[in-house]
């Protein structure tokens, strides 16, 4: 299922340790996404399956 194409007007800042940042970057790369897409894809999938 694809993510709805909403206008991106809001920003979320996240602070993480270097190892966590690297882990997120590697996981995103493995999914062929950038970190923002990766971080936003999990809650979107969860919310769409709980509806």
N, C-alpha and C positions, 0 to 999 in steps of 0.2 A: 504494500500500500504506500502510495506516495504522500509526502508531506504537503498540506495545503499551501498555496502560494500567497501568504499574507505579506503585507507591507512590513518591512523591517525598520521600525522606527525606534525601538527600545534597545538598550545596551545593558549587558550583564557583565560585571567585572568579577573575576575569580582569582584568588590568590592560592598558590599551591607551591609545595616544595619542588625543587628541581627534579627529583626522581618521579614524582607524581606527574609533573608536566611532561616528562619524557615518556612515561607510560601512556598518557593520553595521546600524545603525538604518534606513538607507535601503533596504538589501537586504531586511531583514526586512519592512519596510512594503510593499515591492513584491511580496512573497510572501504578504501578508496574515497575517503571523505576528508575534509579539513576538520580541525578540532572543533570549531563551532558547530558544523553539521553533525559531527559525532556526538557531541554533548547534547544537542537538541533532539537527536533521533530517538534516543531511549525513552524519554518521557512521552514523546509523541506516540511511539509504538504502544507503550503501556496504557496510555489513556484511551487509545482507539480500541484496544482489546477489552477494556473494562466497561465500555459503554453498552 
